[in-house]
Amino acid sequence: MGPVVVLVLGLSCLLLFSIWRQNSGRKKLPPGPTPFPIIGNILQVDIKDITKSLTKFSKVYGPVFTLYLGMQPTVVLYGYEAVKEALIDHGEEFSGRGRLPWAEKANRGLGIVFSNGHRWREMRRFSLMTLRNFGMGKRSIEERVQEEARCLVEELRKTKGCAPCNIICSIVFQNRFDYKDQEFLNLMEKLNENAELLSSPWIQIYNLFPDLIDYLPGSHKTLLKNFNDLHSYILKKINDHEESLDVNNPRDLIDCFLIKKKQENHKEPSEFTNEGLTILASDLFGGGTETTSTTLRYSLLLLMKHPHVTAKVKEEIDHVIGRHRSPCMQDRSQMPYTDAVLHEIQRYIDLIPMTFPHAVTRDIKFRDYIIPKGTFILTSLTSVLHDPKEFPNPDKFDPGHFLDESGNFKKSNYFMPFSAGKRICVGEGLARMELFLFLIIILQNFNLKPLVDPQDLDTTPVLNGLISVPPSYQLRFIPV
């Protein structure tokens, strides 16, 4: 039998298997567009703007539908009711993490973002406890943010800074970094590059056909190299910590993890290993820097675009805080308009249009459908944050979305920029504190001056995949 015949037979068998698998699986799952063999619905999805495709499908198939990403069936949750019912009402069943090929290679199922089961619960419990012990939600961490915000103000008088990184750095690595530290700047450059790569169409294609694309050149190689460089940097920090560890005086998250590792050295197997610490620190470092700094960049762009909003915020700052003391979190309750602006910024920019895929942890009946254990779940946060029933004119930047008729701040259950349920971001409290304190102290000390007419500023994200990346822009910080 010749090689051509073997190849044809092999492809035919793969094709038949794909058709059989799709047909047998679709009987149980929610409806959706008919998939092609092997490639699934990929030709029916705009991989440059997946959110737009999900909106189109939801109008045909409703708020719960199935897409085949390659041969992998994925149930999509669209709209507040479906997302809440799954992630909150059935939180345990929807708390699994779907596996992505790039993440499998980069993280190997370790850490907190891409782990599952017992490992995930252990890492989440440890991370939350350690973040709280080092001050998350307490006055001590607020003082760190205030100090860093003051450093940022001084840096902005000279050049641009990247302060949010230093808050999570001080918790994970003990020390803060100088803004001119070249090694640190290189790491931040790699994180920024990875955020853009993960939102690119090529990585979406890589996730569908990793075994094939692994042999090809492309940006997936850069993505994985950047992760390896970050992990090598963190592993060096871990080795340094091991040499100077004082079990009675933990300095940071790495020390706490190493102490826990010593306590569990009799356990087999233990989740507390140096490899596990490397990935956990990478998850917290990446998640705690890139998302916050991107939100701040987007915030400054929107404040320049809407000078009348900025003027009202400055008016409230002058009235509540004045010019001669640093803002604190207690001020927020007396600043309803500012609070509404910060919520509207996060709603409008829709930083994470879709969460990383969840997976159901057991067979579950959901809205008259049977979703088998292990099925991927994709939740559209855009569909919640831009729901026109809750937010009239959702594509318009309007702080009034979070104000009542009397001008008081109005909460919304639809405000889910950090996702919801058991997989909600562990650093939500820290991120919200940073956003408030950094923006207030910037507006307290500077006027924002765009280099073009505010009407000419474009706020459309340049990438809209994993992260909504703002367009580049220039501004001047004019001291008040």
Stockholm file with secondary structure:
# STOCKHOLM 1.0

chainA/1-480         MGPVVVLVLGLSCLLLFSIWRQNSGRKKLPPGPTPFPIIGNILQVDIKDITKSLTKFSKVYGPVFTLYLGMQPTVVLYGYEAVKEALIDHGEEFSGRGRLPWAEKANRGLGIVFSNGHRWREMRRFSLMTLRNFGMGKRSIEERVQEEARCLVEELRKTKGCAPCNIICSIVFQNRFDYKDQEFLNLMEKLNENAELLSSPWIQIYNLFPDLIDYLPGSHKTLLKNFNDLHSYILKKINDHEESLDVNNPRDLIDCFLIKKKQENHKEPSEFTNEGLTILASDLFGGGTETTSTTLRYSLLLLMKHPHVTAKVKEEIDHVIGRHRSPCMQDRSQMPYTDAVLHEIQRYIDLIPMTFPHAVTRDIKFRDYIIPKGTFILTSLTSVLHDPKEFPNPDKFDPGHFLDESGNFKKSNYFMPFSAGKRICVGEGLARMELFLFLIIILQNFNLKPLVDPQDLDTTPVLNGLISVPPSYQLRFIPV
#=GR chainA/1-480 SS CCHHHHHHHHHHHHHHHHHHHHHHHHTTSCCCCCCBTTTBTGGGSCTTCHHHHHHHHHHHHCSEEEEEETTEEEEEEESHHHHHIIIIITTTTTCEECCCHHHHHHHTTCTTTSCCHHHHHHHHHHHHHHHHHTTTTSHHHHHHHHHHHHHHHHHHTTSCCCTHHHHHHHHHTSSCCCTTCHHHHHHHHHHHHHHHHHTSHHHHHHHHSHHHHTTSCSHHHHHHHHHHHHHHHHHHHHHHHHHHCCTTSCCSHHHHHHHHHHHTTTSSSCSCCHHHHHHHHHHHHHHHHHHHHHHHHHHHHHHHHCHHHHHHHHHHHHHHTCSSSCCCGGGGGGCHHHHHHHHHHHHHHTSCSBCSCEECSSCEEETTEEECTTCEEEEESHHHHTCTTTSSSTTSCCGGGGBCTTSCBCCCTTCCTTCCGGGSCTTHHHHHHHHHHHHHHHHHHEEEEESSCGGGCCCSCSEESSSEECCCCCEEEEEC
#=GC SS_cons         CCHHHHHHHHHHHHHHHHHHHHHHHHTTSCCCCCCBTTTBTGGGSCTTCHHHHHHHHHHHHCSEEEEEETTEEEEEEESHHHHHIIIIITTTTTCEECCCHHHHHHHTTCTTTSCCHHHHHHHHHHHHHHHHHTTTTSHHHHHHHHHHHHHHHHHHTTSCCCTHHHHHHHHHTSSCCCTTCHHHHHHHHHHHHHHHHHTSHHHHHHHHSHHHHTTSCSHHHHHHHHHHHHHHHHHHHHHHHHHHCCTTSCCSHHHHHHHHHHHTTTSSSCSCCHHHHHHHHHHHHHHHHHHHHHHHHHHHHHHHHCHHHHHHHHHHHHHHTCSSSCCCGGGGGGCHHHHHHHHHHHHHHTSCSBCSCEECSSCEEETTEEECTTCEEEEESHHHHTCTTTSSSTTSCCGGGGBCTTSCBCCCTTCCTTCCGGGSCTTHHHHHHHHHHHHHHHHHHEEEEESSCGGGCCCSCSEESSSEECCCCCEEEEEC
//
